[in-house]
Amino acid sequence: MLVANLNNVTAQYGSQKVLKGVTFEIGSEDRLGLIGPNGSGKTTMLKILLGEDVPSEGGVHIATNVRVGYVPQYVDAGDDELVMDWLVSEYVELENALRQAESAMATVSPEELDEAESEKSELEQSLSDAFEKKDIRLGKKLNQQLVGNTSLLKDLYEQWTAKG
C-alpha cells in the first residue's frame, strides 16, 4: 500500500535550493533512513512530509488515514535524562495524576463526586491521547500493549530505571 509520495519536489530558502526534483514513494512496509551531510535537505524533506513546510515546486501526497510521526533531532530534556525516561515521562506523570484522582474520589463528599469523576475522566482521556500521540516514538506494537495496561508501563519504567 502506498503511504506517501513526493513528485519532483524542490525546496529552496532564498536563492539556495536545498532539494531539487526529489521523487520517491513510501510503502506501508518500507523502513527509511535519511543520511547526508549537513544542509543537504534531510530536515526539510521531513518537514515537507509532516506538512510543516511546503515545497517550492512539485507535489506531496500522504494517503488518507495516515499519520506521520516524528521524533525531533533535539528535544527539551535534561542533560542526564535517558531516552527511555523522556519517552515515558508523560505517561508516568498522567498515570500518577490518575491514581491520585482515584484515591481522592474515595474521600470526597457526595456533592464533590461529579467534579471528581469529571477530573478522572479528563485524565483518562489525556492518557489515551498521550498513547496515541507517541505511537511512533515507542513503536505501535509496544504502545498497543501499554494501552489500557498502565501497570505494564509502570513495571517497564521501574525495570528501566533500576538498570540505570
Secondary structure as UniProt FT lines:
FT   STRAND          2..13
FT   TURN            14..15
FT   STRAND          16..27
FT   TURN            28..29
FT   TURN            38..39
FT   HELIX           42..50
FT   STRAND          57..62
FT   TURN            64..65
FT   TURN            79..80
FT   HELIX           83..105
FT   TURN            106..107
FT   HELIX           110..112
FT   HELIX           113..133
FT   HELIX           135..138
FT   HELIX           140..146
FT   TURN            147..148
FT   HELIX           150..163
//
